[in-house]
Each structure stands twice: as C-alpha cells, then as structure tokens.
Amino acid sequence: MKNIFLIGMPSSGKSTLGKRVADTLHYRFVDTDKLISREEGRTIAEIFTASGEAYFREAERRVLRTIRPGGNMVVSTGGGMPCFHDNMAYINATGVSVFLDVPVDVLVQRITAHAQEDRPLNNAADPELAEILKARHESRLPIYTQAHIIISGETTEEEILQRVGKYL
C-alpha cells in the first residue's frame, strides 16, 4: 500500500483530516512538524527563531526522506514542505499526494480562531494576515498543483478516501 501525503496551506485540515483517514484505512498517522519538533527537542517557532527558516527547511527535507514508500502512512506535511529541496518530487515518487486547496478566507478564520503560537509564518494577530496568506498561496500553487489529487474547498474524509482509493 502507498503512503498518502496531505499537502496544502497551514490550517487547510491536513492533520485533522489526516488522522481520520488514517484511522479509517488502519494506517499510521504522521505529522512532519511533530517529527521535526521531537527530533530537534524544540517547537517549530523556536527552531525558526533560533536557527532560521533555511535550517527548518533542511530539517523538513531530512525528516521527509525518512518516510519510505509502502509504509502505510497518512502524512500531514508542513505547509511549505513541498516547496523546498525537491520535496514535492519525493512525495509524488513515494506515495499519493493530496492537495487540500482551502480558500484563503477560511484559512484566516481558522488561524484566527485557534491563534496558534507555533506558526511562525502565520501570526493570527497580524492585520495583514489575509494578504500574506493570499500571496503565499499564489506563490505555492505551482508546486501544490503537482499533486496527484486536488480537492478544492472544504472537504470530508469520505471525499479524500474516495479519490485516494483509485491510487491505492
């Protein structure tokens, strides 16, 4: 069985839906940000602050390469992971990629509602959050749309399972 990689912007539902899909398929769920935090012994925000984004992107590359084909995993990637170090090519070569393309206004609502402190590139208190997310979404779209499956708008685990089933 192939791994399933969920990609998309922060707060697009990768972790929430990923856990449900993994449970349904009896796969293991993996969140790459949590793997990086565990490996580094610090939060993502701490990594960004102390070591910078370039260091973090290298940590993403390193952790992603530990995920081998056929691992029966649902993997929630960090929002930027596919966009660096040929990670999207690795993701597509080792599993089925699913791009959760959620509208920017929904992302803003989710980020603001949760006010997550461990999102160094998405500050819920930033009055320009919508513009920042829109620009980031547009810049990442050429990479994200390389996914095997693109699901636009809000979705359910059933839709993901139905679409992914053709690839497993």
Order of alpha helices (4+ residues) and beta strands (2+ residues): beta-alpha-beta-alpha-alpha-alpha-beta-alpha-beta-alpha-alpha-beta-alpha
